[in-house]
């Protein structure tokens, strides 16, 4: 009789263990966590051409498979993954799983790539949990080897051409002097007479024509940017104008008190226009701070839209020149004029760095030229 009771008790324990083994326990939080991401907002990570990604789940059952890949199948050919390192820790009846892998970009011209950390299991009752995130890439500057090669070709072509021009010029000067001796034309005296030996500066009309071309190319570039806003970054087939999706958020300004520097308070701005027009912000330099995904880039594009379309209520509608650059575009670029030529103007633009400098420096008032730097945090 005693053996029968113990046998039934043992069977009940085995049944209980079997039921527990089939019970799903989801991780905390209930989705994969990507290293470097804030779990409470959409994640965008600054990345290089090569790097590593770590994704993990904590306290989950049953044992699941975790992997990282591109969200869009068409992007799979633009990136390589290798050296996958998967670590599994058994904490009682749940598991902690972590995957670390290296990646290498094949398409170096891309600025953004959407990836996905996925969880899958053999048990069909387990949900397929996913976390999407973006890699933001800095546009690489030409390598030193390419620069040296380009410089070598310039020297090879420039030196013979310079020698030819010098010989032709010398021959022309000597021939002119001989003709002058033969004809004995008297030299005309006078301070302002004779041949002009100095370069003639550009006329105001020429500068105005160059400024007109410059502004047209600026507005064309900005229109391409503010007409391609993605409210949901990983959905590419829905692009909107920034003016349709921009929503006024909570903007605050840090105001210093009269007593001490430490006596500073945050005061709410009524409108995003106040960022540029509020009398409390006397400095010409405005620093806009916010976590990734809070709308700094969208606000910057809204300013560009207001300037291009001369929005009536905008404080920059009468600004003559608006330059929109990203701080991460200044890697290796020491001149703002070179940055404008390289990152804003079309590749086939005939305007040079010197032209851009002349246009900006000839602006009637420094207040009519605004420069907006955008830093992706």
C-alpha positions in Angstrom: 0.0 0.0 0.0 2.9 2.4 0.9 4.6 1.6 -2.4 1.5 2.4 -4.3 1.2 5.9 -2.6 4.8 6.7 -3.4 4.4 5.6 -7.0 1.4 7.9 -7.5 3.2 10.8 -5.8 6.2 10.2 -8.1 3.9 10.2 -11.1 2.3 13.5 -10.1 5.8 15.1 -9.7 6.8 13.9 -13.2 3.5 15.2 -14.7 4.1 18.6 -13.0 7.6 18.8 -14.3 6.4 18.0 -17.8 3.8 20.7 -17.6 6.3 23.2 -16.4 8.7 22.2 -19.2 6.1 23.1 -21.8 5.1 26.4 -20.2 6.5 29.4 -22.0 8.2 32.1 -20.1 9.0 35.3 -22.1 12.1 37.4 -21.6 12.2 40.6 -19.6 11.8 42.9 -21.5 9.6 40.9 -23.9 11.8 41.5 -26.9 15.5 41.3 -27.8 17.8 44.0 -26.5 20.4 45.5 -28.8 23.5 46.8 -27.1 23.7 50.6 -27.2 20.0 51.1 -27.8 17.4 52.7 -25.5 14.6 50.2 -25.0 12.0 52.9 -24.7 12.4 54.4 -28.2 13.4 53.5 -31.8 17.1 52.9 -32.0 19.6 54.5 -34.4 23.2 53.6 -33.9 26.2 55.5 -35.4 28.3 52.9 -37.2 31.4 52.5 -39.2 32.0 50.4 -42.4 33.0 47.5 -40.2 31.9 46.7 -36.6 30.1 44.4 -34.3 26.5 44.0 -33.0 25.3 42.4 -29.8 21.8 41.3 -29.2 20.4 39.4 -26.1 17.4 38.0 -24.3 17.2 37.4 -20.6 15.0 34.9 -18.7 13.2 33.1 -21.4 12.0 29.5 -21.8 12.1 27.3 -23.9 15.6 27.6 -25.4 15.3 29.8 -28.5 17.4 30.7 -31.5 18.5 34.3 -31.9 19.9 35.9 -35.0 20.6 39.3 -36.6 19.8 40.2 -40.2 18.5 42.9 -42.6 14.8 43.9 -42.2 14.4 44.1 -46.0 15.4 41.1 -48.0 16.7 43.4 -50.8 19.3 44.8 -48.4 20.8 41.4 -47.6 23.4 41.7 -50.4 24.7 45.1 -49.0 26.2 43.7 -45.8 28.1 40.6 -44.6 27.9 39.0 -41.2 30.6 36.7 -39.8 32.2 35.4 -36.6 29.0 34.7 -34.7 29.5 34.1 -31.0 26.5 32.7 -29.2 26.5 32.4 -25.4 23.7 30.5 -23.4 23.4 30.6 -19.6 21.0 28.3 -17.8 19.5 30.1 -14.8 17.3 27.4 -13.2 14.4 26.8 -15.6 15.0 29.9 -17.8 17.8 30.8 -20.2 19.9 34.0 -20.9 21.0 34.1 -24.6 23.4 36.5 -26.2 24.7 36.7 -29.8 27.7 38.9 -30.9 28.6 39.0 -34.5 30.8 41.2 -36.8 29.6 42.9 -39.9 31.1 44.5 -43.0 29.3 46.9 -45.4 29.6 46.1 -49.1 27.8 49.4 -50.2 29.8 52.2 -48.6 27.7 54.9 -50.1 24.7 54.1 -47.9 23.8 56.4 -45.0 21.3 54.1 -43.3 20.5 50.4 -43.1 17.7 48.8 -41.1 18.5 45.6 -39.3 16.5 43.2 -37.2 17.3 41.0 -34.2 15.0 38.0 -34.3 14.0 35.2 -32.0 12.6 31.9 -33.2 11.9 28.5 -31.5 10.8 25.1 -32.6 7.7 25.4 -30.3 5.0 27.0 -32.5 3.4 28.5 -29.4 6.4 30.8 -28.8 6.0 34.2 -30.4 8.6 35.4 -32.9 9.9 38.4 -31.0 11.9 41.0 -33.0 13.6 44.3 -32.5 14.3 46.6 -35.4 17.1 49.2 -35.4 19.1 51.4 -37.8 22.8 51.7 -38.5 23.8 55.3 -39.5 27.0 55.4 -41.5 29.4 58.3 -41.9 30.2 59.1 -45.5 33.9 58.2 -45.8 36.3 60.6 -47.3 38.7 59.5 -50.1 41.7 57.5 -48.9 45.1 59.0 -48.9 46.1 56.5 -51.6 43.4 57.8 -53.9 44.3 61.4 -53.1 48.0 60.8 -53.9 47.0 59.0 -57.1 44.8 61.9 -58.1 47.5 64.4 -57.2 50.0 62.5 -59.4 47.7 62.6 -62.4 47.2 66.3 -61.8 51.0 66.9 -61.8 51.5 64.7 -64.9 48.9 66.7 -66.8 49.6 70.1 -65.3 53.4 70.4 -65.6 53.6 69.9 -69.5 50.6 72.2 -69.9 52.2 74.9 -67.7 55.4 74.6 -69.7 53.6 74.9 -73.0 51.6 78.0 -71.7 54.8 79.6 -70.4 56.6 79.1 -73.7 53.7 80.5 -75.7 53.3 83.5 -73.4 57.0 84.3 -73.6 57.0 84.0 -77.4 54.0 86.3 -77.6 55.6 88.9 -75.3 58.9 88.9 -77.3 57.0 89.2 -80.6 55.0 92.1 -79.3 58.1 93.9 -78.1 59.8 93.5 -81.5 56.7 95.0 -83.3 56.7 97.8 -80.8 60.3 98.7 -81.6 59.7 98.5 -85.4 56.6 100.8 -85.4 58.1 103.1 -82.7 54.8 103.8 -81.2 55.3 106.5 -78.5 54.6 105.4 -74.9 51.5 107.1 -73.6 52.2 108.7 -70.2 49.6 108.6 -67.5 48.9 106.8 -64.3 45.7 105.1 -65.5 46.6 104.5 -69.1 48.3 101.6 -70.9 47.8 97.9 -70.5 46.0 96.7 -67.4 48.3 94.2 -65.7 46.1 93.2 -62.8 43.2 90.7 -62.8 39.8 92.3 -63.1 37.5 91.6 -60.2 34.1 90.1 -60.8 31.4 92.6 -61.4 28.4 92.8 -59.2 26.3 91.4 -62.0 28.5 88.3 -62.2 28.3 87.8 -58.4 24.5 88.1 -58.5 24.3 85.5 -61.3 26.5 83.1 -59.3 24.4 83.7 -56.2 21.2 83.0 -58.1 22.6 79.6 -59.3 23.9 78.9 -55.8 20.5 79.5 -54.2 18.7 77.4 -56.8 21.1 74.5 -56.1 20.7 74.8 -52.4 16.9 74.8 -52.6 17.0 71.8 -54.9 19.1 69.8 -52.4 16.9 70.8 -49.5 13.7 69.9 -51.4 15.1 66.4 -52.0 15.7 66.1 -48.2 12.4 67.5 -46.8 10.3 65.6 -49.4 11.7 62.2 -48.3 10.8 62.0 -44.6 10.2 58.5 -43.3 7.9 58.6 -40.2 8.7 54.9 -39.7 12.4 54.5 -40.7 12.2 50.9 -41.9 9.2 51.4 -44.2 10.7 52.9 -47.3 7.7 52.9 -49.7 6.0 55.8 -47.7 7.8 59.1 -48.0 6.2 62.4 -47.0 7.0 66.1 -47.1 8.2 67.2 -43.7 5.4 69.8 -43.5 2.8 67.0 -43.4 4.4 65.0 -40.6 6.0 67.6 -38.5 4.3 67.9 -35.1 5.0 70.7 -32.5 6.8 69.1 -29.6 7.8 70.3 -26.2 10.7 72.8 -26.6 12.4 74.3 -23.6 15.1 77.0 -23.3 17.7 77.1 -20.5 17.5 80.6 -19.1 20.2 82.0 -16.8 19.2 84.0 -13.7 20.7 87.3 -12.6 22.2 86.0 -9.5 24.6 83.2 -10.6 25.3 80.8 -13.3 23.8 78.0 -11.2 20.5 79.9 -11.1 19.2 78.6 -14.4 15.8 77.3 -15.2 14.0 75.6 -18.1 11.3 77.7 -19.7 8.8 76.4 -22.3 8.9 77.9 -25.8 5.5 78.7 -27.5 6.5 77.6 -31.0 9.5 76.1 -32.8 9.9 79.6 -34.5 11.0 80.8 -31.0 14.2 78.8 -31.4 15.4 81.5 -33.8 13.3 84.6 -32.8 12.8 84.4 -29.0 14.4 87.6 -27.5 15.8 85.5 -24.6 18.1 83.7 -27.1 20.4 86.5 -27.9 23.3 84.4 -29.0 23.7 83.7 -32.7 24.6 80.1 -31.9 21.7 77.9 -31.0 22.4 74.4 -29.6 19.5 71.9 -29.9 19.7 68.9 -27.7 17.6 65.8 -27.5 17.8 62.0 -27.4 17.9 60.0 -30.7 14.4 59.8 -32.2 13.1 63.0 -30.5 12.8 64.9 -33.8 16.0 67.1 -34.1 16.5 66.1 -37.7 12.8 66.6 -38.5 12.9 70.1 -36.9 16.0 71.0 -39.0 14.2 69.9 -42.2 11.2 72.0 -41.2 13.4 75.0 -41.0 14.7 74.2 -44.5 11.1 73.9 -45.7 10.2 77.2 -44.2 13.2 78.9 -45.8 12.7 77.4 -49.3 9.0 78.2 -49.4 9.2 81.5 -47.5 6.7 80.5 -44.9 5.0 83.7 -43.8 5.4 83.1 -40.0 8.9 81.8 -40.2 11.7 84.1 -38.8 14.0 82.9 -41.6 11.7 83.6 -44.5 13.8 86.7 -45.5 17.2 85.1 -44.8 19.2 85.2 -48.0 21.3 82.1 -47.6 20.7 79.1 -45.4 23.4 76.4 -45.1 22.3 73.0 -43.8 25.1 70.6 -42.8 25.6 67.7 -40.5 28.5 67.7 -38.1 29.4 64.1 -39.0 30.1 65.4 -42.6 33.0 67.5 -41.3 35.2 64.5 -40.8 38.5 65.4 -42.6 36.9 68.6 -44.1 38.4 71.8 -42.6 36.7 74.3 -44.8 33.0 75.1 -44.7 33.1 76.1 -48.3 34.5 72.7 -49.3 31.8 71.0 -47.2 29.1 73.0 -49.0 30.6 72.1 -52.4 31.0 68.4 -51.5 27.8 67.6 -49.6 25.2 70.1 -50.8 25.8 71.2 -54.3 25.3 68.8 -57.2 28.4 67.0 -58.5 28.1 68.6 -61.9 27.9 72.1 -60.4 30.2 74.7 -62.0 30.6 76.6 -58.8 34.0 76.3 -57.1 34.9 76.7 -53.4 36.2 80.2 -54.2 32.9 81.1 -55.8 31.0 79.9 -52.8 33.3 81.9 -50.5 32.8 85.1 -52.6 29.0 84.6 -52.6 28.7 84.1 -48.8 31.2 86.9 -48.0 29.4 89.3 -50.3 26.1 88.8 -48.5 24.9 92.3 -47.4 24.6 91.5 -43.7 25.9 88.7 -41.6 22.5 88.2 -40.2 21.1 87.2 -43.6 23.3 84.1 -43.8 22.3 81.3 -41.4 24.1 78.0 -41.0 22.4 75.0 -39.4 24.5 72.1 -38.2 22.8 68.9 -37.5 24.4 66.2 -35.3 22.8 62.8 -35.2 23.2 61.6 -31.6 
